[in-house]
Every structure is written in structure tokens, then in C-alpha cells.
């Protein structure tokens, strides 16, 4: 019997976030809202997702802050 499965971390872009200063680079920019999760798929179909979190990423330096 042959099973084709995959395991990994996925990220989804949820659109624009707030406009605010970054604590790391100090620039004020448009942040991007992202969702990250771990996923198990069997035959390219997602079966289970866990460890979900949402965060915003600075548009200049890439610093991420969990929301």
C-alpha cells in the first residue's frame, strides 16, 4: 500500500494591517496581517491543522508581532 502525505508550516496573507511605527526599525509603515499554522495533508488534501497564530509583519524590516 502506498501513502502520499505531507507535513509543514503554511502562511496565509490576510491583507493589510495597521499603519504604525515599528519597534525594531523605528519607521512608520503599512503592516501586513498574516496567519501561520502547521498542517498535515494526505494525497494533497489538508487533514489536520494546529498551532494557529495571527501576527502582523512590518513592511520595511519584516519584524513580526503576534496579535
C-alpha positions as CSV (number, residue, x, y, z in Angstrom):
1,X,0.0,0.0,0.0
2,X,1.3,3.5,-0.9
3,X,0.5,6.7,1.1
4,X,1.5,10.2,0.0
5,X,1.5,12.6,2.9
6,X,3.0,16.0,3.7
7,X,3.8,17.9,6.9
8,X,4.8,21.5,7.2
9,X,4.2,25.1,8.2
10,X,1.9,27.3,6.0
11,X,1.4,31.0,5.9
12,X,-1.6,32.9,4.6
13,X,-1.7,36.6,3.8
14,X,-4.9,38.2,5.4
15,X,-4.4,41.6,3.8
16,X,-3.3,45.0,5.1
17,X,-2.9,45.6,8.8
18,X,-2.4,48.8,10.8
19,X,-0.2,51.8,9.9
20,X,2.1,52.2,12.9
21,X,5.8,52.6,13.9
22,X,8.0,49.5,14.1
23,X,9.7,48.9,17.4
24,X,12.7,47.4,15.6
25,X,13.5,49.8,12.7
26,X,11.6,52.9,14.0
27,X,9.9,53.6,10.6
28,X,6.1,54.1,10.3
29,X,4.7,51.8,7.6
30,X,1.7,49.7,6.5
31,X,1.9,46.3,8.3
32,X,0.6,43.1,6.7
33,X,-1.6,40.7,8.7
34,X,-0.6,37.0,8.4
35,X,-1.8,33.7,9.7
36,X,0.6,30.8,10.3
37,X,-0.3,27.1,11.1
38,X,1.1,23.6,11.0
39,X,-0.6,21.2,8.6
40,X,-0.8,17.5,7.8
41,X,-2.0,16.6,4.3
42,X,-2.7,13.2,2.8
43,X,-2.8,12.9,-1.0
44,X,-2.6,16.8,-1.2
45,X,-5.7,17.2,0.9
46,X,-5.3,19.0,4.2
47,X,-6.4,16.7,7.0
48,X,-5.4,18.5,10.2
49,X,-4.2,22.0,11.2
50,X,-2.9,23.0,14.6
51,X,-0.7,25.7,16.3
52,X,-2.6,28.5,14.6
53,X,-1.5,32.1,15.3
54,X,-2.0,35.5,13.7
55,X,0.6,38.2,13.5
56,X,1.5,41.4,11.7
57,X,4.7,41.9,9.7
58,X,6.5,45.3,9.2
59,X,6.5,46.3,5.6
60,X,10.1,47.6,5.8
61,X,12.2,45.3,8.0
62,X,10.0,42.2,8.3
63,X,9.6,42.3,12.1
64,X,6.6,40.2,13.2
65,X,4.4,41.0,16.2
66,X,1.8,38.5,17.4
67,X,-1.7,39.9,17.5
